[in-house]
């Protein structure tokens, strides 16, 4: 029943699944179209349409209180708060080799099962390649049709993403990656004043990690599980504050390193488990599930992400229910 409890908790976002983007002279492209494209012709029933390969984590977020002056959110007040999370790789194949994945992700629900919960889905790229859902859909099409170089050539706004990609070297551990919110949000204080921010989970270890078997499809997961046997994995959550020169609605442009930065606290990962039957498996890590004290920016990509997450969640919920019904019929 836990699956449907969380589905109800995200009910305010499920309505976003009707979000549609419009191409000039074409019919609207809906969240359903996005998810259809991501899942491909071979449906992996019961799994996420993107980031299907992953595992569950849990622990506590030790908030520093440094952001308390900017936000009334409970999770940013000084203290320790539980979280349920998930580490994953990009793609729709739940058995894809994790060591070869180009994108790795860290998702958290801090203060789960409460009205104060804060959900965040972070990825290794610090910026998006394009700034609108229309172009993002075209980018996905380019991946499907093996025309990505031409797509990048036709879209000069991808320059910052390509610059990052040219220098990015995947590490030998999920524990040593840096994960970014990518999109901007607003912190809202008690008086309603807003401050645009982005954040990143920065690793707090210099242990590079050792891959026992590079041919194992879950090589990174194995490394992480072994690492946890030696103690918790920690990340510092660094918030970057926007200045008047930054556009919170454009996720393709990195903010200067000279912008003010504050540490919101430390993510302490204490446990990990396979996602099947795990507490994270039913969770929809929708970045628009925000507590009081946060607000979304006007970034259209952010809303498209929420819509696609909701549609993927709806399909998984239906497939899990049908599997349960079929299993009951066989008994």
Secondary structure, 3 states (H helix, E strand, C coil): CHHHHHHHHCHHHHHHHHCEECCCCCCCEEHHHHHHHHHCCCCCCCCCCCCCCEEEEEEEEEECCCCCCCCCCHHHCCEEEEEEEEEEECCCCCCCCHHHCCCEEEEEEECCCCCCCEEEEEECCCCCCCCCHHHHHHHHHHHHCCCHHHHHHHCHHHHHHHHHHHHCCCCCCHHHCCEECCCCEEEECCCCCEEEEEEEEEECCCCCCCCCCCCCCCHHHHHHHHHHCCCCEEEEEEEEECCCCCCCCCCCCCCCCCCCEEEEEEEEEEEEEECCCCCCCCCCCCCCCCCCCEEECCCHHHHHHHHHHHHHHHHHHHHHHHHHHHHHHHC
